[in-house]
Amino acid sequence: MSQEPDNPLPCAYLAFICARQGLVQEACHFIAQAEKIAPERADLIAILGETFLENQRPAEAVEFLRAALQIQPDMAEAYPAFAQALHLTGQSEEAISHLKISAALSSDVKSSIQSTLLQILAECGDLAEFTKYALRFSRGLPDDLLAAHCLARCDEDGERFLETLYRIQDRLKDIIGNAPENTHARKGAPARIAFMLGDFTSPHQLEQLFALLCHLPTENFFTALVSCYTNPPKDDIFQKCSLLADAFLPIHQDEDDSAVEKIRALAPDILINMEVLAPPERLTVFLATPAAHKLLWGEAPIPPIAPDVRTLAGARLGVENMLPSICLPELGEVLDLPELPLTGEAARSKPPVLGCLIPAAEIARSGWQLFAETLRGLPDATLVINLDELGQAAQNFISGQFSSLGIDPAQLVFANVRTAEEYCLAWQAIDLGLLPPVNPGGLALPTCLWMGRPCLVPASSLPWSQRPAAFLAALGKEKWIADDAPRYAELARQLATPGRKPDPALRERMKALGLTEAKGFALGFAEAMSNLSCPILPGEQA
């Protein structure tokens, strides 16, 4: 500084060093000197803001990055850090606004701006906007798959979801070329089933897989697990599955061709993809591996993504006329739920408690609108919302959604619920369960009914949204299915009765349907696999 009094860099560097050491006043002093020397150097002020952000001081980062962008609004490289700092200081709405505008700038950091926008939208739980921009920024198959995964939860008429699936199909044709010829299942030998699972496989699916591995007749089936996990889960259920399978094959670090050859060496008669809308490299491996039968098996049945693929779905879902599918008995699932006691009658004078325990990240704005309309008819009620792994940013966003619809955020209670036992415990304090549109219900639906609570679901004609209505119909509770929003709110007013005793018949009916019988589920699955028809050959119509 003393040798080059007209050079702003020594002052700026000292400001950066102070910022790294938490010396805020000193950093401000030195950057002020740099600014006097070179008032046009907005980049130095921005770097100081980024340094504060890197050292967990987002409030100071906001101050300096905002100042830099006021001097030079087209400095695109500063927007990701500025948005992150705003987001961390509870100003997510402003952060998103800046990113949407700056995403239109032509710059080398456009990809970083877009990624930051998607990250903040995801952390806020804004499913609709996240999906919208994931499609708008799509650079290929990975982005399309991610968008499709979200659209299956928020596209109420299914049009955008199907459009995205068609685009995925076109991209897959370019990637894998002609589909491999199907092999023929061997006769007189145990059928060889390979299950592909990974980052998109839910804990509920792992429970079902565990039941199969425990109870499939070993004389009839050879089982293999093909693990696509980026980081294999540490939980007991995955470890048990990997030990129970006859073969365990991790392929995450393998290139596509190598992974295909490894699975081909297992010679599977039946190849089942449990990730459904999986990461692209694993999806292409699934499609490029020859097998007599290829099946998609997720939490909800979706249209196949290739001519030689079919879906696995419960018979009660009634999707076989809409999708080329293989039917499993009843609802096609098994549930391992804790035998927690049903809570007794509560005080009738207390206000009703509603609960939507579907993870908030899976609920679009239409869901919050439906719940706001429901609360409007129950002004003294509270609504429990499951943030799952989301945090304060999502709580702020959801509260803002209700506030904009005229509902006091004080009526909202936020929880973090993940395991089946946590779901069941949470339902003990709730009078009525709510499901949003276009959602298969996850663990929230069966645990609600298991704990004797009524559950209100919107009707849907989409095959990937049939599970809630099918579940209630199986229990003889079709009257809890609402055809439209006014009917939904009306039913909520009827069912949200404080002091309602839990209905033990719901739990008993679930047991009678075999939904808790792992061995029966496995034998039904075995029969469905044994009765598979001839595979659909490439080019044939499903």
ZAMARGU-4260 file (C-alpha; in steps of 0.2 Angstrom, whole numbers, plus 5000, padded with zeros to 4 digits):
<rodrens>
0) 5000/5000/5000 | 5014/5012/5004 | 5024/5008/4989 | 5009/5009/4976 | 4997/5021/4984
5) 4987/5021/4967 | 4985/5003/4966 | 4969/4996/4973 | 4974/4978/4974 | 4985/4978/4990
10) 4970/4986/5000 | 4958/4973/4992 | 4970/4959/4996 | 4971/4965/5014 | 4952/4966/5015
15) 4951/4948/5009 | 4963/4942/5022 | 4953/4951/5036 | 4937/4943/5029 | 4944/4926/5030
20) 4949/4929/5048 | 4932/4936/5053 | 4939/4954/5055 | 4924/4963/5048 | 4928/4981/5052
25) 4945/4979/5046 | 4939/4971/5030 | 4927/4986/5027 | 4941/4998/5031 | 4953/4991/5018
30) 4939/4988/5004 | 4934/5006/5007 | 4951/5012/5003 | 4952/5001/4987 | 4935/5008/4982
35) 4942/5026/4984 | 4957/5022/4973 | 4947/5013/4959 | 4928/5016/4961 | 4925/5006/4945
40) 4932/4990/4952 | 4915/4982/4957 | 4924/4965/4955 | 4934/4968/4970 | 4919/4972/4981
45) 4911/4956/4974 | 4926/4945/4978 | 4925/4952/4996 | 4907/4947/4997 | 4911/4930/4990
50) 4925/4928/5003 | 4913/4932/5017 | 4901/4919/5010 | 4914/4906/5010 | 4918/4910/5028
55) 4900/4908/5034 | 4896/4926/5035 | 4881/4928/5023 | 4874/4944/5030 | 4891/4953/5026
60) 4891/4944/5009 | 4874/4951/5005 | 4880/4969/5009 | 4895/4968/4998 | 4888/4958/4984
65) 4873/4970/4983 | 4885/4985/4982 | 4895/4977/4968 | 4880/4973/4958 | 4873/4991/4960
70) 4889/4997/4952 | 4889/4984/4939 | 4872/4975/4936 | 4878/4965/4922 | 4892/4956/4932
75) 4884/4939/4929 | 4898/4929/4939 | 4892/4938/4955 | 4874/4932/4955 | 4876/4914/4961
80) 4885/4920/4977 | 4873/4934/4979 | 4858/4923/4978 | 4866/4910/4990 | 4869/4924/5003
85) 4852/4930/5001 | 4845/4913/5003 | 4855/4909/5019 | 4849/4925/5027 | 4831/4921/5024
90) 4828/4931/5008 | 4825/4917/4996 | 4812/4925/4986 | 4823/4940/4982 | 4837/4927/4978
95) 4826/4918/4966 | 4820/4934/4957 | 4838/4939/4954 | 4843/4922/4947 | 4828/4921/4936
100) 4833/4938/4928 | 4852/4934/4927 | 4849/4917/4920 | 4844/4926/4904 | 4861/4935/4903
105) 4873/4928/4890 | 4888/4923/4900 | 4901/4910/4904 | 4893/4907/4921 | 4875/4904/4914
110) 4876/4886/4919 | 4881/4891/4937 | 4867/4903/4938 | 4854/4890/4932 | 4861/4877/4945
115) 4860/4889/4959 | 4842/4893/4955 | 4837/4875/4954 | 4846/4872/4971 | 4837/4886/4980
120) 4820/4881/4972 | 4823/4863/4978 | 4828/4869/4996 | 4812/4880/4997 | 4802/4865/4991
125) 4794/4874/4977 | 4791/4859/4966 | 4781/4868/4952 | 4794/4881/4949 | 4809/4869/4951
130) 4801/4858/4937 | 4797/4872/4926 | 4815/4878/4926 | 4822/4861/4926 | 4813/4859/4909
135) 4818/4876/4903 | 4836/4873/4907 | 4837/4855/4901 | 4853/4851/4892 | 4849/4832/4889
140) 4843/4816/4897 | 4848/4819/4915 | 4838/4835/4916 | 4823/4827/4907 | 4823/4813/4919
145) 4824/4824/4934 | 4809/4834/4927 | 4799/4819/4924 | 4802/4813/4942 | 4795/4829/4948
150) 4781/4830/4935 | 4774/4813/4941 | 4770/4822/4957 | 4763/4839/4951 | 4756/4838/4933
155) 4738/4836/4937 | 4733/4832/4919 | 4748/4822/4914 | 4752/4831/4898 | 4769/4838/4902
160) 4774/4822/4910 | 4770/4812/4895 | 4778/4825/4884 | 4794/4823/4894 | 4793/4804/4893
165) 4792/4805/4874 | 4807/4816/4874 | 4816/4804/4885 | 4811/4790/4873 | 4818/4800/4858
170) 4835/4804/4868 | 4836/4785/4873 | 4835/4780/4854 | 4850/4791/4850 | 4860/4784/4865
175) 4857/4766/4864 | 4852/4764/4846 | 4843/4748/4842 | 4836/4739/4857 | 4845/4722/4860
180) 4836/4706/4856 | 4827/4698/4870 | 4834/4682/4877 | 4823/4667/4881 | 4820/4661/4898
185) 4827/4644/4902 | 4816/4630/4906 | 4818/4618/4920 | 4830/4629/4930 | 4827/4642/4943
190) 4822/4659/4936 | 4835/4672/4938 | 4829/4689/4944 | 4840/4704/4944 | 4834/4719/4954
195) 4842/4736/4949 | 4841/4749/4964 | 4850/4765/4968 | 4848/4783/4973 | 4830/4784/4968
200) 4825/4768/4977 | 4814/4773/4992 | 4815/4764/5009 | 4798/4757/5006 | 4804/4749/4991
205) 4819/4741/5000 | 4806/4734/5013 | 4797/4725/4999 | 4813/4719/4992 | 4818/4712/5009
210) 4802/4703/5010 | 4805/4695/4993 | 4823/4690/4997 | 4817/4682/5013 | 4802/4672/5006
215) 4804/4669/4987 | 4806/4650/4985 | 4824/4647/4982 | 4821/4631/4972 | 4812/4642/4959
220) 4822/4659/4959 | 4839/4665/4959 | 4841/4683/4965 | 4853/4696/4961 | 4855/4714/4967
225) 4863/4726/4955 | 4868/4742/4965 | 4868/4758/4956 | 4870/4769/4972 | 4881/4783/4971
230) 4884/4781/4990 | 4877/4765/4996 | 4865/4768/5011 | 4872/4763/5028 | 4855/4757/5035
235) 4851/4739/5040 | 4838/4735/5027 | 4850/4738/5013 | 4864/4728/5021 | 4852/4714/5024
240) 4846/4714/5006 | 4864/4713/5000 | 4867/4698/5011 | 4851/4689/5007 | 4853/4690/4988
245) 4861/4676/4979 | 4872/4688/4970 | 4877/4706/4973 | 4884/4717/4959 | 4889/4735/4962
250) 4891/4744/4945 | 4891/4763/4950 | 4910/4765/4945 | 4908/4755/4929 | 4906/4762/4912
255) 4890/4758/4903 | 4898/4744/4892 | 4906/4736/4907 | 4891/4737/4917 | 4880/4729/4904
260) 4893/4715/4902 | 4893/4712/4921 | 4874/4710/4921 | 4874/4700/4906 | 4886/4688/4914
265) 4872/4685/4928 | 4861/4679/4913 | 4845/4687/4921 | 4828/4680/4914 | 4819/4695/4923
270) 4827/4712/4925 | 4818/4724/4936 | 4822/4742/4938 | 4817/4749/4955 | 4823/4766/4951
275) 4811/4769/4937 | 4816/4787/4932 | 4834/4783/4936 | 4850/4793/4932 | 4853/4791/4913
280) 4868/4781/4913 | 4860/4767/4923 | 4844/4768/4913 | 4853/4765/4897 | 4862/4750/4905
285) 4845/4743/4910 | 4838/4746/4892 | 4854/4739/4884 | 4855/4723/4894 | 4846/4708/4886
290) 4834/4699/4896 | 4818/4689/4893 | 4808/4701/4903 | 4811/4719/4908 | 4800/4727/4921
295) 4799/4744/4929 | 4794/4744/4948 | 4792/4760/4957 | 4781/4767/4970 | 4769/4771/4956
300) 4767/4763/4939 | 4772/4774/4925 | 4771/4772/4906 | 4786/4761/4900 | 4800/4770/4892
305) 4804/4757/4879 | 4794/4744/4868 | 4801/4729/4877 | 4798/4735/4895 | 4782/4733/4906
310) 4777/4739/4923 | 4774/4730/4939 | 4758/4736/4947 | 4745/4730/4960 | 4729/4722/4953
315) 4718/4735/4962 | 4726/4749/4954 | 4717/4744/4938 | 4731/4751/4926 | 4732/4736/4915
320) 4721/4743/4902 | 4731/4759/4902 | 4749/4752/4903 | 4757/4736/4897 | 4759/4729/4915
325) 4761/4714/4926 | 4749/4713/4940 | 4754/4709/4958 | 4740/4703/4970 | 4730/4716/4979
330) 4739/4733/4980 | 4755/4725/4975 | 4765/4729/4991 | 4769/4724/5008 | 4770/4735/5023
335) 4781/4733/5039 | 4773/4744/5051 | 4775/4745/5070 | 4762/4739/5081 | 4760/4755/5091
340) 4744/4757/5101 | 4730/4767/5094 | 4728/4783/5105 | 4712/4785/5114 | 4698/4798/5113
345) 4705/4816/5115 | 4696/4831/5122 | 4682/4836/5111 | 4684/4854/5115 | 4701/4856/5106
350) 4702/4862/5089 | 4704/4849/5075 | 4722/4845/5069 | 4724/4841/5051 | 4740/4833/5044
355) 4749/4831/5027 | 4764/4820/5030 | 4768/4818/5012 | 4786/4826/5011 | 4784/4844/5007
360) 4796/4843/4993 | 4783/4832/4984 | 4769/4844/4985 | 4766/4857/4971 | 4758/4874/4974
365) 4741/4866/4969 | 4742/4856/4984 | 4745/4871/4996 | 4730/4879/4987 | 4719/4864/4991
370) 4725/4864/5009 | 4722/4883/5011 | 4704/4881/5004 | 4702/4867/5017 | 4708/4877/5031
375) 4697/4892/5026 | 4682/4881/5031 | 4690/4876/5047 | 4697/4893/5054 | 4702/4886/5071
380) 4711/4870/5064 | 4730/4868/5063 | 4739/4859/5049 | 4754/4848/5052 | 4766/4848/5037
385) 4781/4836/5035 | 4797/4845/5030 | 4806/4829/5029 | 4824/4834/5025 | 4820/4852/5021
390) 4823/4866/5033 | 4819/4885/5037 | 4819/4890/5018 | 4805/4878/5014 | 4796/4883/5030
395) 4797/4901/5025 | 4791/4897/5007 | 4776/4886/5013 | 4771/4899/5025 | 4771/4912/5012
400) 4760/4902/5001 | 4747/4901/5014 | 4749/4919/5019 | 4746/4924/5000 | 4730/4914/5000
405) 4723/4922/5016 | 4728/4909/5029 | 4737/4914/5045 | 4754/4904/5045 | 4750/4902/5064
410) 4739/4888/5059 | 4754/4878/5052 | 4764/4866/5062 | 4780/4859/5054 | 4788/4843/5058
415) 4802/4832/5051 | 4796/4814/5049 | 4805/4800/5040 | 4804/4783/5046 | 4788/4772/5047
420) 4788/4773/5066 | 4790/4792/5066 | 4775/4793/5054 | 4764/4782/5065 | 4769/4792/5081
425) 4765/4809/5072 | 4748/4802/5067 | 4743/4799/5085 | 4741/4818/5087 | 4732/4821/5071
430) 4713/4820/5068 | 4712/4819/5049 | 4725/4815/5036 | 4726/4825/5019 | 4734/4820/5003
435) 4738/4832/4989 | 4734/4830/4971 | 4744/4818/4960 | 4753/4809/4973 | 4754/4790/4977
440) 4754/4793/4995 | 4771/4786/5000 | 4772/4780/5018 | 4760/4794/5024 | 4744/4785/5017
445) 4746/4768/5024 | 4753/4774/5041 | 4738/4786/5043 | 4726/4772/5040 | 4736/4760/5051
450) 4734/4772/5065 | 4715/4772/5063 | 4714/4789/5056 | 4703/4794/5041 | 4713/4800/5026
455) 4706/4812/5013 | 4712/4810/4995 | 4708/4819/4978 | 4702/4808/4964 | 4713/4806/4949
460) 4712/4797/4932 | 4731/4796/4930 | 4738/4779/4931 | 4753/4784/4942 | 4741/4792/4955
465) 4729/4778/4957 | 4736/4771/4973 | 4727/4782/4986 | 4709/4779/4979 | 4713/4761/4976
470) 4719/4760/4995 | 4703/4767/5001 | 4692/4757/4990 | 4701/4741/4996 | 4697/4746/5014
475) 4679/4751/5009 | 4681/4769/5012 | 4677/4776/4994 | 4668/4790/5003 | 4684/4798/5008
480) 4689/4801/4989 | 4685/4819/4984 | 4680/4823/4966 | 4685/4841/4966 | 4691/4855/4978
485) 4674/4860/4985 | 4670/4842/4989 | 4687/4840/4997 | 4684/4855/5009 | 4667/4849/5013
490) 4673/4831/5017 | 4687/4839/5028 | 4674/4848/5038 | 4664/4832/5041 | 4679/4821/5045
495) 4689/4833/5055 | 4681/4829/5072 | 4691/4832/5087 | 4690/4818/5099 | 4686/4805/5085
500) 4691/4788/5091 | 4704/4779/5080 | 4696/4765/5070 | 4704/4749/5074 | 4695/4741/5059
505) 4706/4750/5047 | 4721/4741/5054 | 4712/4725/5054 | 4707/4727/5036 | 4724/4731/5031
510) 4730/4714/5039 | 4716/4705/5031 | 4721/4711/5014 | 4738/4704/5016 | 4747/4721/5016
515) 4757/4716/5032 | 4760/4698/5027 | 4778/4697/5019 | 4777/4678/5015 | 4760/4680/5006
520) 4767/4695/4996 | 4782/4685/4991 | 4772/4670/4985 | 4760/4682/4975 | 4775/4690/4967
525) 4783/4673/4963 | 4766/4667/4955 | 4766/4683/4944 | 4784/4680/4939 | 4780/4662/4935
530) 4766/4667/4924 | 4774/4680/4914 | 4768/4680/4896 | 4780/4681/4881 | 4790/4697/4881
535) 4785/4711/4870 | 4798/4711/4856 | 4806/4727/4850 | 4795/4736/4838 | 4779/4728/4843
540) 4765/4738/4850 | 4762/4736/4869
</rodrens>
